[in-house]
Structures are given as C-alpha cells and as structure tokens.
Amino acid sequence: MHKTAKINWATTLESALARARAENRMVLLDFFNPG
Amino acid sequence: MDAVTYPNPSVAEFIEENMVPLRLAFNSEPESIVFKLRWTPTLITLDAEGEEHHRTVGFLPPEELIPSLLLGIAKAHFDRDQFSEALSRLDKILADYPKSASTPEAVYLAGVARYKSTHDPKFLKEAYERLQAEYPSSEWTTRAYPYRLL
C-alpha cells in the first residue's frame, strides 16, 4: 500500500480553518521552533 | 519531530488523510498569544471554528503521535456531543494502540461517551474495571474510581 511520505503543511490559520470547514476535518496546529 | 516523527510514513499518511496540518513558528502573532504558547513543540487539535480541544507539549514518537491525534479528534467530537464520531476514534485507539500513553484517557472517555449516549451507568463501571485491570497506575484509573460503585 502506498504511503504518503510528506506532510503538506498550511502556513496560515485562516487557510487551515477554511480547509477544515470545507473538508469537515480537525486542524493539527504545530507550534515549532524553526531554529 | 522533524527528524523522527513527521518523516514516518504512517504518521504522514494519518495526518494527510485525517487532519488539516498547520505549522506556525513559536513567535507567530497573534496566534502564539491567542493560544498562550509557552514551549515547543506544542501540538493543538482545533475544530474548524478554531476552538481548542486537545494539547500536548514536547516530543512524541510515531507510535504515540497517532493515538494522541486520534484522541484529539475524538475529544473535538465529544465536546460537541457527537458521541458516535468520538467513539469510532476512541475504539481505534483501544484496538490499535493499547499500550500508548493516550489509551487510559481513551478508555475513560469512551465510557463517558457511551454513558452520555445511552444513560446506562454500566459503561462507566466497565471503564473503571478495564482501567483497573489494564492501567492500574494511570491517573485515569483514579479519576474513574467512584464508578466502581455503580
């Protein structure tokens, strides 16, 4: 079975929430330290 | 997370198929203030209206991240009284990740969800009995302790 190797991260809260509403999904928000 | 967990194919597949992934730097404003960020990595499950339902702080390996995310999705549904949707995720945690750190909370929450959807207290007692048998040192076993009397 093919498995996705890459996560396609949204970069704005607005775009993520809009997609979540459209796709009826929850958002995973990862606050990270880019170094 | 970038070195171990996110490159894991099962993790990437789970996130891509079940959630909308969003990454923000720790100093992003206003989000870091709105969500009261104190440390990284902080992972938060939000519903589509931006309401928080689950949060973890610190590194999680692949075998812990997936059940933690399932728990977050379940809690988002539970908080909206969508018990069937919550239970499908909780039961997957119990079946597929019985040894994860998220599992005792999933047992507890599944008992509560079944009670709230049926009003049958046997589900609370069953949750306690399972916690006592399988996770006796968990804080969730302590929280369920009163249910032994039902």
N, CA and C atoms of all chains as a GROMACS GRO file, in nm:
protein
  555
    1MET      N    1   0.084  -0.120   0.000
    1MET     CA    2   0.000   0.000   0.000
    1MET      C    3   0.088   0.124   0.000
    2HIS      N    4   0.056   0.219  -0.086
    2HIS     CA    5   0.134   0.342  -0.092
    2HIS      C    6   0.110   0.426   0.032
    3LYS      N    7   0.217   0.482   0.085
    3LYS     CA    8   0.203   0.569   0.199
    3LYS      C    9   0.264   0.705   0.167
    4THR      N   10   0.192   0.812   0.206
    4THR     CA   11   0.241   0.946   0.182
    4THR      C   12   0.366   0.970   0.264
    5ALA      N   13   0.469   1.024   0.203
    5ALA     CA   14   0.595   1.045   0.273
    5ALA      C   15   0.610   1.187   0.324
    6LYS      N   16   0.522   1.276   0.281
    6LYS     CA   17   0.540   1.417   0.313
    6LYS      C   18   0.410   1.478   0.363
    7ILE      N   19   0.424   1.564   0.463
    7ILE     CA   20   0.308   1.636   0.515
    7ILE      C   21   0.305   1.774   0.450
    8ASN      N   22   0.191   1.807   0.394
    8ASN     CA   23   0.177   1.937   0.328
    8ASN      C   24   0.114   2.036   0.426
    9TRP      N   25   0.200   2.110   0.492
    9TRP     CA   26   0.156   2.198   0.599
    9TRP      C   27   0.096   2.327   0.544
   10ALA      N   28  -0.020   2.365   0.596
   10ALA     CA   29  -0.069   2.502   0.574
   10ALA      C   30   0.018   2.596   0.656
   11THR      N   31   0.020   2.721   0.616
   11THR     CA   32   0.107   2.818   0.684
   11THR      C   33   0.031   2.936   0.743
   12THR      N   34  -0.100   2.937   0.727
   12THR     CA   35  -0.181   3.040   0.795
   12THR      C   36  -0.301   2.975   0.860
   13LEU      N   37  -0.340   3.030   0.975
   13LEU     CA   38  -0.456   2.976   1.046
   13LEU      C   39  -0.582   2.992   0.963
   14GLU      N   40  -0.594   3.103   0.893
   14GLU     CA   41  -0.714   3.128   0.814
   14GLU      C   42  -0.732   3.022   0.705
   15SER      N   43  -0.625   2.992   0.635
   15SER     CA   44  -0.635   2.894   0.527
   15SER      C   45  -0.663   2.754   0.582
   16ALA      N   46  -0.605   2.722   0.697
   16ALA     CA   47  -0.629   2.589   0.757
   16ALA      C   48  -0.774   2.575   0.802
   17LEU      N   49  -0.828   2.679   0.864
   17LEU     CA   50  -0.967   2.671   0.910
   17LEU      C   51  -1.064   2.664   0.792
   18ALA      N   52  -1.032   2.736   0.686
   18ALA     CA   53  -1.118   2.731   0.568
   18ALA      C   54  -1.119   2.591   0.509
   19ARG      N   55  -1.003   2.529   0.502
   19ARG     CA   56  -0.996   2.392   0.450
   19ARG      C   57  -1.065   2.295   0.545
   20ALA      N   58  -1.050   2.317   0.674
   20ALA     CA   59  -1.116   2.229   0.773
   20ALA      C   60  -1.267   2.235   0.758
   21ARG      N   61  -1.320   2.355   0.736
   21ARG     CA   62  -1.465   2.368   0.717
   21ARG      C   63  -1.508   2.298   0.589
   22ALA      N   64  -1.431   2.315   0.484
   22ALA     CA   65  -1.468   2.257   0.355
   22ALA      C   66  -1.460   2.105   0.356
   23GLU      N   67  -1.363   2.050   0.430
   23GLU     CA   68  -1.340   1.906   0.428
   23GLU      C   69  -1.392   1.836   0.553
   24ASN      N   70  -1.456   1.913   0.643
   24ASN     CA   71  -1.511   1.856   0.767
   24ASN      C   72  -1.403   1.780   0.845
   25ARG      N   73  -1.289   1.845   0.867
   25ARG     CA   74  -1.178   1.785   0.941
   25ARG      C   75  -1.137   1.876   1.055
   26MET      N   76  -1.061   1.819   1.147
   26MET     CA   77  -0.998   1.897   1.252
   26MET      C   78  -0.862   1.946   1.204
   27VAL      N   79  -0.814   2.051   1.268
   27VAL     CA   80  -0.683   2.108   1.236
   27VAL      C   81  -0.580   2.059   1.338
   28LEU      N   82  -0.466   2.014   1.289
   28LEU     CA   83  -0.349   1.990   1.374
   28LEU      C   84  -0.262   2.115   1.367
   29LEU      N   85  -0.257   2.191   1.475
   29LEU     CA   86  -0.173   2.310   1.482
   29LEU      C   87  -0.044   2.274   1.555
   30ASP      N   88   0.068   2.287   1.486
   30ASP     CA   89   0.200   2.257   1.542
   30ASP      C   90   0.277   2.389   1.556
   31PHE      N   91   0.293   2.432   1.681
   31PHE     CA   92   0.383   2.545   1.707
   31PHE      C   93   0.524   2.489   1.718
   32PHE      N   94   0.616   2.539   1.635
   32PHE     CA   95   0.750   2.483   1.633
   32PHE      C   96   0.854   2.595   1.640
   33ASN      N   97   0.976   2.552   1.667
   33ASN     CA   98   1.090   2.645   1.670
   33ASN      C   99   1.171   2.624   1.543
   34PRO      N  100   1.165   2.720   1.450
   34PRO     CA  101   1.236   2.700   1.323
   34PRO      C  102   1.387   2.708   1.337
   35GLY      N  103   1.436   2.744   1.456
   35GLY     CA  104   1.581   2.743   1.480
   35GLY      C  105   1.650   2.869   1.431
   36MET      N  106   1.069   1.624   1.627
   36MET     CA  107   0.954   1.587   1.546
   36MET      C  108   0.993   1.580   1.398
   37ASP      N  109   1.074   1.676   1.353
   37ASP     CA  110   1.114   1.678   1.212
   37ASP      C  111   1.210   1.565   1.177
   38ALA      N  112   1.290   1.521   1.276
   38ALA     CA  113   1.390   1.420   1.248
   38ALA      C  114   1.333   1.279   1.252
   39VAL      N  115   1.235   1.257   1.335
   39VAL     CA  116   1.187   1.120   1.359
   39VAL      C  117   1.040   1.101   1.324
   40THR      N  118   0.956   1.185   1.382
   40THR     CA  119   0.812   1.154   1.380
   40THR      C  120   0.745   1.193   1.249
   41TYR      N  121   0.763   1.317   1.206
   41TYR     CA  122   0.692   1.361   1.085
   41TYR      C  123   0.737   1.288   0.958
   42PRO      N  124   0.866   1.247   0.946
   42PRO     CA  125   0.904   1.171   0.826
   42PRO      C  126   0.850   1.028   0.825
   43ASN      N  127   0.798   0.980   0.937
   43ASN     CA  128   0.746   0.843   0.942
   43ASN      C  129   0.627   0.831   0.846
   44PRO      N  130   0.631   0.736   0.753
   44PRO     CA  131   0.524   0.727   0.652
   44PRO      C  132   0.385   0.707   0.712
   45SER      N  133   0.374   0.632   0.819
   45SER     CA  134   0.242   0.611   0.880
   45SER      C  135   0.189   0.740   0.941
   46VAL      N  136   0.278   0.818   1.001
   46VAL     CA  137   0.238   0.946   1.059
   46VAL      C  138   0.192   1.041   0.949
   47ALA      N  139   0.274   1.053   0.845
   47ALA     CA  140   0.240   1.145   0.736
   47ALA      C  141   0.108   1.106   0.672
   48GLU      N  142   0.090   0.978   0.651
   48GLU     CA  143  -0.035   0.931   0.589
   48GLU      C  144  -0.154   0.961   0.680
   49PHE      N  145  -0.140   0.936   0.810
   49PHE     CA  146  -0.251   0.962   0.902
   49PHE      C  147  -0.289   1.109   0.901
   50ILE      N  148  -0.189   1.195   0.909
   50ILE     CA  149  -0.217   1.339   0.915
   50ILE      C  150  -0.280   1.386   0.784
   51GLU      N  151  -0.224   1.343   0.673
   51GLU     CA  152  -0.278   1.388   0.544
   51GLU      C  153  -0.420   1.340   0.521
   52GLU      N  154  -0.453   1.222   0.572
   52GLU     CA  155  -0.585   1.165   0.545
   52GLU      C  156  -0.691   1.205   0.647
   53ASN      N  157  -0.648   1.254   0.764
   53ASN     CA  158  -0.745   1.275   0.871
   53ASN      C  159  -0.753   1.417   0.924
   54MET      N  160  -0.653   1.501   0.895
   54MET     CA  161  -0.648   1.632   0.957
   54MET      C  162  -0.604   1.736   0.854
   55VAL      N  163  -0.617   1.862   0.894
   55VAL     CA  164  -0.558   1.969   0.816
   55VAL      C  165  -0.434   2.015   0.893
   56PRO      N  166  -0.314   1.986   0.843
   56PRO     CA  167  -0.193   2.020   0.917
   56PRO      C  168  -0.154   2.167   0.898
   57LEU      N  169  -0.123   2.232   1.009
   57LEU     CA  170  -0.085   2.373   1.009
   57LEU      C  171   0.037   2.390   1.097
   58ARG      N  172   0.141   2.455   1.044
   58ARG     CA  173   0.262   2.481   1.123
   58ARG      C  174   0.283   2.629   1.134
   59LEU      N  175   0.304   2.673   1.258
   59LEU     CA  176   0.334   2.814   1.283
   59LEU      C  177   0.458   2.822   1.371
   60ALA      N  178   0.544   2.919   1.344
   60ALA     CA  179   0.660   2.941   1.429
   60ALA      C  180   0.614   2.986   1.568
   61PHE      N  181   0.698   2.957   1.666
   61PHE     CA  182   0.660   2.982   1.806
   61PHE      C  183   0.630   3.128   1.834
   62ASN      N  184   0.685   3.218   1.751
   62ASN     CA  185   0.666   3.361   1.775
   62ASN      C  186   0.564   3.423   1.679
   63SER      N  187   0.484   3.340   1.614
   63SER     CA  188   0.380   3.394   1.524
   63SER      C  189   0.276   3.470   1.606
   64GLU      N  190   0.244   3.587   1.558
   64GLU     CA  191   0.139   3.666   1.625
   64GLU      C  192   0.027   3.694   1.526
   65PRO      N  193  -0.096   3.690   1.575
   65PRO     CA  194  -0.138   3.681   1.716
   65PRO      C  195  -0.152   3.540   1.770
   66GLU      N  196  -0.127   3.436   1.688
   66GLU     CA  197  -0.164   3.300   1.728
   66GLU      C  198  -0.093   3.254   1.855
   67SER      N  199   0.037   3.284   1.868
   67SER     CA  200   0.110   3.237   1.987
   67SER      C  201   0.055   3.300   2.114
   68ILE      N  202  -0.002   3.419   2.100
   68ILE     CA  203  -0.063   3.485   2.217
   68ILE      C  204  -0.202   3.429   2.241
   69VAL      N  205  -0.279   3.416   2.134
   69VAL     CA  206  -0.416   3.364   2.148
   69VAL      C  207  -0.415   3.226   2.212
   70PHE      N  208  -0.320   3.141   2.172
   70PHE     CA  209  -0.315   3.004   2.223
   70PHE      C  210  -0.222   2.989   2.343
   71LYS      N  211  -0.173   3.102   2.396
   71LYS     CA  212  -0.092   3.102   2.519
   71LYS      C  213   0.026   3.005   2.509
   72LEU      N  214   0.100   3.017   2.400
   72LEU     CA  215   0.213   2.928   2.378
   72LEU      C  216   0.324   2.955   2.479
   73ARG      N  217   0.380   2.846   2.536
   73ARG     CA  218   0.487   2.858   2.634
   73ARG      C  219   0.610   2.778   2.596
   74TRP      N  220   0.597   2.678   2.508
   74TRP     CA  221   0.710   2.590   2.478
   74TRP      C  222   0.684   2.522   2.345
   75THR      N  223   0.790   2.470   2.284
   75THR     CA  224   0.774   2.393   2.162
   75THR      C  225   0.839   2.256   2.178
   76PRO      N  226   0.791   2.156   2.104
   76PRO     CA  227   0.671   2.162   2.021
   76PRO      C  228   0.544   2.158   2.105
   77THR      N  229   0.446   2.238   2.066
   77THR     CA  230   0.312   2.231   2.121
   77THR      C  231   0.218   2.194   2.007
   78LEU      N  232   0.146   2.085   2.025
   78LEU     CA  233   0.051   2.036   1.923
   78LEU      C  234  -0.091   2.053   1.976
   79ILE      N  235  -0.175   2.120   1.898
   79ILE     CA  236  -0.311   2.151   1.941
   79ILE      C  237  -0.408   2.101   1.835
   80THR      N  238  -0.515   2.033   1.881
   80THR     CA  239  -0.623   1.995   1.791
   80THR      C  240  -0.731   2.103   1.798
   81LEU      N  241  -0.762   2.159   1.683
   81LEU     CA  242  -0.864   2.262   1.671
   81LEU      C  243  -0.979   2.210   1.587
   82ASP      N  244  -1.101   2.258   1.618
   82ASP     CA  245  -1.209   2.231   1.524
   82ASP      C  246  -1.208   2.339   1.415
   83ALA      N  247  -1.301   2.327   1.322
   83ALA     CA  248  -1.299   2.417   1.206
   83ALA      C  249  -1.334   2.561   1.242
   84GLU      N  250  -1.380   2.582   1.365
   84GLU     CA  251  -1.406   2.719   1.411
   84GLU      C  252  -1.288   2.775   1.489
   85GLY      N  253  -1.183   2.696   1.502
   85GLY     CA  254  -1.064   2.742   1.572
   85GLY      C  255  -1.065   2.718   1.721
   86GLU      N  256  -1.162   2.640   1.771
   86GLU     CA  257  -1.169   2.611   1.914
   86GLU      C  258  -1.076   2.495   1.949
   87GLU      N  259  -1.001   2.512   2.058
   87GLU     CA  260  -0.905   2.409   2.101
   87GLU      C  261  -0.975   2.296   2.177
   88HIS      N  262  -0.932   2.170   2.148
   88HIS     CA  263  -0.990   2.054   2.216
   88HIS      C  264  -0.887   1.963   2.280
   89HIS      N  265  -0.760   1.973   2.238
   89HIS     CA  266  -0.658   1.881   2.289
   89HIS      C  267  -0.522   1.946   2.267
   90ARG      N  268  -0.431   1.926   2.365
   90ARG     CA  269  -0.299   1.988   2.354
   90ARG      C  270  -0.194   1.896   2.414
   91THR      N  271  -0.080   1.885   2.346
   91THR     CA  272   0.036   1.817   2.403
   91THR      C  273   0.157   1.908   2.389
   92VAL      N  274   0.248   1.895   2.482
   92VAL     CA  275   0.373   1.971   2.480
   92VAL      C  276   0.488   1.872   2.486
   93GLY      N  277   0.585   1.888   2.396
   93GLY     CA  278   0.702   1.801   2.396
   93GLY      C  279   0.697   1.699   2.284
   94PHE      N  280   0.812   1.634   2.266
   94PHE     CA  281   0.829   1.535   2.159
   94PHE      C  282   0.738   1.414   2.178
   95LEU      N  283   0.683   1.367   2.068
   95LEU     CA  284   0.608   1.241   2.067
   95LEU      C  285   0.663   1.153   1.955
   96PRO      N  286   0.697   1.027   1.984
   96PRO     CA  287   0.740   0.936   1.878
   96PRO      C  288   0.620   0.894   1.793
   97PRO      N  289   0.645   0.835   1.678
   97PRO     CA  290   0.534   0.799   1.589
   97PRO      C  291   0.426   0.716   1.657
   98GLU      N  292   0.467   0.619   1.737
   98GLU     CA  293   0.368   0.530   1.799
   98GLU      C  294   0.285   0.599   1.906
   99GLU      N  295   0.325   0.719   1.946
   99GLU     CA  296   0.245   0.797   2.041
   99GLU      C  297   0.168   0.909   1.972
  100LEU      N  298   0.224   0.962   1.863
  100LEU     CA  299   0.156   1.076   1.799
  100LEU      C  300   0.021   1.036   1.740
  101ILE      N  301   0.016   0.924   1.670
  101ILE     CA  302  -0.110   0.887   1.604
  101ILE      C  303  -0.222   0.868   1.707
  102PRO      N  304  -0.203   0.790   1.814
  102PRO     CA  305  -0.313   0.781   1.912
  102PRO      C  306  -0.343   0.914   1.980
  103SER      N  307  -0.244   0.999   1.998
  103SER     CA  308  -0.271   1.131   2.056
  103SER      C  309  -0.358   1.214   1.963
  104LEU      N  310  -0.332   1.207   1.833
  104LEU     CA  311  -0.414   1.282   1.738
  104LEU      C  312  -0.556   1.223   1.730
  105LEU      N  313  -0.565   1.089   1.735
  105LEU     CA  314  -0.698   1.028   1.738
  105LEU      C  315  -0.775   1.074   1.861
  106LEU      N  316  -0.706   1.084   1.974
  106LEU     CA  317  -0.772   1.131   2.096
  106LEU      C  318  -0.817   1.276   2.080
  107GLY      N  319  -0.735   1.356   2.015
  107GLY     CA  320  -0.774   1.495   1.992
  107GLY      C  321  -0.897   1.506   1.905
  108ILE      N  322  -0.903   1.428   1.799
  108ILE     CA  323  -1.022   1.429   1.712
  108ILE      C  324  -1.143   1.381   1.790
  109ALA      N  325  -1.125   1.274   1.868
  109ALA     CA  326  -1.236   1.221   1.948
  109ALA      C  327  -1.287   1.327   2.047
  110LYS      N  328  -1.196   1.398   2.112
  110LYS     CA  329  -1.238   1.498   2.210
  110LYS      C  330  -1.312   1.614   2.142
  111ALA      N  331  -1.272   1.648   2.022
  111ALA     CA  332  -1.342   1.753   1.950
  111ALA      C  333  -1.486   1.712   1.922
  112HIS      N  334  -1.506   1.587   1.882
  112HIS     CA  335  -1.643   1.538   1.861
  112HIS      C  336  -1.718   1.525   1.993
  113PHE      N  337  -1.652   1.472   2.095
  113PHE     CA  338  -1.716   1.455   2.226
  113PHE      C  339  -1.766   1.590   2.279
  114ASP      N  340  -1.683   1.693   2.264
  114ASP     CA  341  -1.720   1.824   2.316
  114ASP      C  342  -1.844   1.881   2.246
  115ARG      N  343  -1.877   1.827   2.128
  115ARG     CA  344  -1.996   1.871   2.055
  115ARG      C  345  -2.108   1.768   2.062
  116ASP      N  346  -2.096   1.676   2.160
  116ASP     CA  347  -2.197   1.570   2.179
  116ASP      C  348  -2.212   1.480   2.057
  117GLN      N  349  -2.107   1.469   1.978
  117GLN     CA  350  -2.107   1.378   1.862
  117GLN      C  351  -2.042   1.247   1.906
  118PHE      N  352  -2.120   1.170   1.984
  118PHE     CA  353  -2.061   1.055   2.054
  118PHE      C  354  -2.024   0.941   1.960
  119SER      N  355  -2.102   0.918   1.856
  119SER     CA  356  -2.068   0.811   1.762
  119SER      C  357  -1.934   0.839   1.693
  120GLU      N  358  -1.917   0.965   1.649
  120GLU     CA  359  -1.792   1.002   1.585
  120GLU      C  360  -1.675   0.993   1.683
  121ALA      N  361  -1.699   1.034   1.807
  121ALA     CA  362  -1.593   1.024   1.908
  121ALA      C  363  -1.556   0.878   1.934
  122LEU      N  364  -1.659   0.793   1.948
  122LEU     CA  365  -1.633   0.654   1.983
  122LEU      C  366  -1.559   0.579   1.873
  123SER      N  367  -1.581   0.615   1.747
  123SER     CA  368  -1.509   0.545   1.641
  123SER      C  369  -1.359   0.568   1.654
  124ARG      N  370  -1.319   0.691   1.694
  124ARG     CA  371  -1.176   0.719   1.714
  124ARG      C  372  -1.124   0.656   1.842
  125LEU      N  373  -1.202   0.663   1.948
  125LEU     CA  374  -1.158   0.606   2.076
  125LEU      C  375  -1.142   0.454   2.065
  126ASP      N  376  -1.236   0.390   1.999
  126ASP     CA  377  -1.226   0.244   1.984
  126ASP      C  378  -1.106   0.205   1.899
  127LYS      N  379  -1.068   0.290   1.803
  127LYS     CA  380  -0.948   0.262   1.723
  127LYS      C  381  -0.822   0.271   1.810
  128ILE      N  382  -0.819   0.370   1.900
  128ILE     CA  383  -0.705   0.378   1.993
  128ILE      C  384  -0.695   0.250   2.075
  129LEU      N  385  -0.810   0.206   2.129
  129LEU     CA  386  -0.809   0.089   2.216
  129LEU      C  387  -0.768  -0.037   2.139
  130ALA      N  388  -0.808  -0.046   2.012
  130ALA     CA  389  -0.779  -0.165   1.934
  130ALA      C  390  -0.636  -0.166   1.879
  131ASP      N  391  -0.591  -0.049   1.832
  131ASP     CA  392  -0.464  -0.046   1.759
  131ASP      C  393  -0.345   0.002   1.841
  132TYR      N  394  -0.371   0.075   1.951
  132TYR     CA  395  -0.261   0.133   2.030
  132TYR      C  396  -0.284   0.108   2.179
  133PRO      N  397  -0.300  -0.018   2.218
  133PRO     CA  398  -0.337  -0.045   2.359
  133PRO      C  399  -0.231  -0.004   2.459
  134LYS      N  400  -0.108   0.014   2.416
  134LYS     CA  401  -0.003   0.049   2.511
  134LYS      C  402   0.039   0.196   2.504
  135SER      N  403  -0.033   0.277   2.430
  135SER     CA  404   0.007   0.417   2.419
  135SER      C  405  -0.028   0.495   2.545
  136ALA      N  406   0.036   0.608   2.562
  136ALA     CA  407   0.008   0.694   2.678
  136ALA      C  408  -0.131   0.755   2.670
  137SER      N  409  -0.188   0.760   2.551
  137SER     CA  410  -0.322   0.818   2.534
  137SER      C  411  -0.433   0.719   2.567
  138THR      N  412  -0.401   0.592   2.576
  138THR     CA  413  -0.504   0.489   2.583
  138THR      C  414  -0.587   0.494   2.712
  139PRO      N  415  -0.527   0.511   2.831
  139PRO     CA  416  -0.613   0.518   2.950
  139PRO      C  417  -0.718   0.630   2.942
  140GLU      N  418  -0.680   0.746   2.892
  140GLU     CA  419  -0.779   0.854   2.877
  140GLU      C  420  -0.885   0.813   2.776
  141ALA      N  421  -0.844   0.740   2.672
  141ALA     CA  422  -0.941   0.694   2.572
  141ALA      C  423  -1.041   0.596   2.634
  142VAL      N  424  -0.995   0.508   2.722
  142VAL     CA  425  -1.086   0.415   2.790
  142VAL      C  426  -1.186   0.494   2.872
  143TYR      N  427  -1.136   0.592   2.947
  143TYR     CA  428  -1.223   0.674   3.033
  143TYR      C  429  -1.327   0.747   2.948
  144LEU      N  430  -1.278   0.815   2.844
  144LEU     CA  431  -1.367   0.897   2.763
  144LEU      C  432  -1.470   0.811   2.688
  145ALA      N  433  -1.428   0.691   2.645
  145ALA     CA  434  -1.522   0.601   2.577
  145ALA      C  435  -1.634   0.560   2.673
  146GLY      N  436  -1.599   0.534   2.798
  146GLY     CA  437  -1.702   0.501   2.896
  146GLY      C  438  -1.799   0.615   2.916
  147VAL      N  439  -1.745   0.736   2.926
  147VAL     CA  440  -1.831   0.853   2.946
  147VAL      C  441  -1.919   0.877   2.822
  148ALA      N  442  -1.859   0.862   2.704
  148ALA     CA  443  -1.936   0.885   2.580
  148ALA      C  444  -2.049   0.784   2.568
  149ARG      N  445  -2.020   0.660   2.603
  149ARG     CA  446  -2.128   0.558   2.595
  149ARG      C  447  -2.236   0.585   2.700
  150TYR      N  448  -2.194   0.630   2.817
  150TYR     CA  449  -2.293   0.665   2.920
  150TYR      C  450  -2.378   0.783   2.874
  151LYS      N  451  -2.316   0.885   2.821
  151LYS     CA  452  -2.391   1.004   2.781
  151LYS      C  453  -2.486   0.976   2.664
  152SER      N  454  -2.451   0.879   2.580
  152SER     CA  455  -2.538   0.849   2.466
  152SER      C  456  -2.645   0.747   2.499
  153THR      N  457  -2.633   0.676   2.613
  153THR     CA  458  -2.732   0.574   2.648
  153THR      C  459  -2.796   0.596   2.785
  154HIS      N  460  -2.728   0.674   2.871
  154HIS     CA  461  -2.768   0.695   3.011
  154HIS      C  462  -2.762   0.566   3.092
  155ASP      N  463  -2.684   0.471   3.044
  155ASP     CA  464  -2.665   0.345   3.116
  155ASP      C  465  -2.533   0.352   3.194
  156PRO      N  466  -2.539   0.353   3.327
  156PRO     CA  467  -2.416   0.368   3.405
  156PRO      C  468  -2.322   0.247   3.398
  157LYS      N  469  -2.368   0.138   3.340
  157LYS     CA  470  -2.279   0.021   3.331
  157LYS      C  471  -2.153   0.053   3.252
  158PHE      N  472  -2.164   0.149   3.159
  158PHE     CA  473  -2.046   0.181   3.077
  158PHE      C  474  -1.940   0.253   3.159
  159LEU      N  475  -1.982   0.328   3.258
  159LEU     CA  476  -1.884   0.393   3.347
  159LEU      C  477  -1.814   0.289   3.432
  160LYS      N  478  -1.891   0.195   3.486
  160LYS     CA  479  -1.831   0.090   3.569
  160LYS      C  480  -1.737   0.003   3.487
  161GLU      N  481  -1.778  -0.029   3.364
  161GLU     CA  482  -1.691  -0.109   3.277
  161GLU      C  483  -1.562  -0.036   3.246
  162ALA      N  484  -1.571   0.095   3.228
  162ALA     CA  485  -1.449   0.173   3.202
  162ALA      C  486  -1.355   0.165   3.322
  163TYR      N  487  -1.410   0.181   3.442
  163TYR     CA  488  -1.326   0.170   3.562
  163TYR      C  489  -1.263   0.031   3.571
  164GLU      N  490  -1.343  -0.071   3.548
  164GLU     CA  491  -1.291  -0.208   3.563
  164GLU      C  492  -1.180  -0.236   3.462
  165ARG      N  493  -1.195  -0.182   3.342
  165ARG     CA  494  -1.089  -0.203   3.242
  165ARG      C  495  -0.964  -0.124   3.280
  166LEU      N  496  -0.984  -0.002   3.326
  166LEU     CA  497  -0.870   0.078   3.369
  166LEU      C  498  -0.797   0.010   3.484
  167GLN      N  499  -0.872  -0.038   3.581
  167GLN     CA  500  -0.812  -0.102   3.698
  167GLN      C  501  -0.735  -0.228   3.656
  168ALA      N  502  -0.789  -0.301   3.560
  168ALA     CA  503  -0.726  -0.426   3.519
  168ALA      C  504  -0.603  -0.403   3.431
  169GLU      N  505  -0.612  -0.303   3.341
  169GLU     CA  506  -0.508  -0.289   3.240
  169GLU      C  507  -0.414  -0.172   3.263
  170TYR      N  508  -0.462  -0.069   3.335
  170TYR     CA  509  -0.380   0.052   3.358
  170TYR      C  510  -0.393   0.095   3.505
  171PRO      N  511  -0.357   0.007   3.598
  171PRO     CA  512  -0.386   0.036   3.740
  171PRO      C  513  -0.316   0.159   3.795
  172SER      N  514  -0.204   0.199   3.734
  172SER     CA  515  -0.132   0.315   3.788
  172SER      C  516  -0.166   0.445   3.716
  173SER      N  517  -0.259   0.441   3.622
  173SER     CA  518  -0.293   0.561   3.546
  173SER      C  519  -0.375   0.659   3.631
  174GLU      N  520  -0.355   0.787   3.605
  174GLU     CA  521  -0.438   0.888   3.671
  174GLU      C  522  -0.585   0.872   3.632
  175TRP      N  523  -0.609   0.815   3.513
  175TRP     CA  524  -0.747   0.798   3.467
  175TRP      C  525  -0.818   0.687   3.544
  176THR      N  526  -0.741   0.591   3.596
  176THR     CA  527  -0.799   0.490   3.684
  176THR      C  528  -0.844   0.556   3.814
  177THR      N  529  -0.763   0.647   3.863
  177THR     CA  530  -0.801   0.721   3.984
  177THR      C  531  -0.926   0.805   3.958
  178ARG      N  532  -0.930   0.872   3.844
  178ARG     CA  533  -1.046   0.956   3.814
  178ARG      C  534  -1.175   0.874   3.802
  179ALA      N  535  -1.160   0.749   3.756
  179ALA     CA  536  -1.278   0.664   3.738
  179ALA      C  537  -1.315   0.588   3.865
  180TYR      N  538  -1.237   0.602   3.970
  180TYR     CA  539  -1.254   0.522   4.091
  180TYR      C  540  -1.397   0.524   4.145
  181PRO      N  541  -1.466   0.637   4.150
  181PRO     CA  542  -1.604   0.635   4.203
  181PRO      C  543  -1.699   0.547   4.123
  182TYR      N  544  -1.667   0.520   3.997
  182TYR     CA  545  -1.759   0.442   3.913
  182TYR      C  546  -1.763   0.296   3.954
  183ARG      N  547  -1.669   0.251   4.038
  183ARG     CA  548  -1.670   0.111   4.082
  183ARG      C  549  -1.797   0.080   4.160
  184LEU      N  550  -1.861   0.181   4.215
  184LEU     CA  551  -1.979   0.162   4.300
  184LEU      C  552  -2.110   0.158   4.220
  185LEU      N  553  -2.103   0.184   4.092
  185LEU     CA  554  -2.226   0.190   4.012
  185LEU      C  555  -2.281   0.051   3.983
   0.00000   0.00000   0.00000
